[in-house]
């Protein structure tokens, strides 16, 4: 997957919560040069919906600017 000039992977997880409910999670690992960014999203919906919501959030201009500034050490 390519995202905000970074390459990475997404993995889905099914979580059995202590109260017996099931939740979905998505783990995203993105790298650029020697830098790594990891994000985790968790929700009560299906894994694909959780992934889409996380990507929509990460694709906002504010998040792209924050990621670039953080990875560039600014």
HELIX and SHEET records of a PDB file:
HELIX    1   1 UNK A   47  UNK A   58  1                                  12    
HELIX    2   2 UNK A   61  UNK A   71  1                                  11    
SHEET    1   A 4 UNK A   2  UNK A   3  0                                        
SHEET    2   A 4 UNK A   6  UNK A  16 -1                                        
SHEET    3   A 4 UNK A  22  UNK A  32 -1                                        
SHEET    4   A 4 UNK A  35  UNK A  43 -1                                        
END                                                                             
